[in-house]
Amino acid sequence: MQISSDDARLFFKLMPALQTFANSHLQVIKNLRDVEQYQRISNEQRIDLRNAFYEKPEIIDEFVLENPFGFLPDELVIVTNWKNFVAGDFFIQSVTKKFAIFIGNNKVYGVLALVEPFQFVLGGMSLPTYLKTVLLPFKGKIIYDGLIEGYNLFMGSGISASLRNTYRAAKQQGKIIESLDPDWKLSESKIHVQKDWKPLLDELIARASKLRAGGGDATVLSPAFSLVRASLEFARIAVEKPDDLDALDKLFGKVERAVEKVQENMFYSDFEF
């Protein structure tokens, strides 16, 4: 997903002006005097200027103070917030309906494209892919600065699996960073229980404890009832102690053993000899 066309126009109004101003201080590109000339330079030159500029972020303060292009106060606020940039190497793990998943420095970011969706920006490259760019805050969201340096890195199954697990864990725990604004906070973990399920689970566990199999049905029903009890015990700990991973793992093992017993009994019930 990308930002709106109006926001894209705003970005491409602000960023070239800032980069042109930065070059007047850094002199990375000779004879670059105005935004019109900036629009005609190569991507390689833009990247060189961009990389030099982010080593001197204090230029942003100078730009806002001088306001050489006569930007409106709201526009200057956007530029000021760019001091919260995140520059570096990132994996793009996947592209969802909401945003692209960037992973870098053990953090997961939800990033919006600018004019074109990331599928077009990346030229059909298979994901995950590895690249260098700069992430920027923009109206409460995260965008990239329009410049990408790609790396020719082969993604083996191990890297792909690790990135996929990192994304899934961040998604489950509510730790996908969706804004670089300083007052933005991560959402609470999605496994946080809002409703008090304990009374209902206690009742179900008490009822399940009375389940008894007998006679000819015991072979099938006994492991089925064991599975019900083990599942309810797991659910109760998940509600009462969601952060006690050792206890959850132990009870999940009990559930797995109960499932295996059910599968075993079903197999032998249908075994032909």
Secondary structure, DSSP 8 states (H G I E B T S, - for coil): -B--HHHHHHHHHHHHHHHHHHHHHH--STT--SHHHHTTS-HHHHHHHHHHHTT-THHHHHHHHH-TT---HHHHHHHHHGGG-EEEEEEEEEE-SS-EEEEETTEEEEEBBSSS-HHHHTTT--SSEEEEEEEEEETTEEEE-S--EE------HHHHHHHHHHHHHHHHTT-EE----TT------TT---S--HHHHHHHHHHHTT----GGGHHHHHHHHHHHHHHHHHHHHHHH-TT-HHHHHHHHHHHHHHHHHHHHHHHHHT---
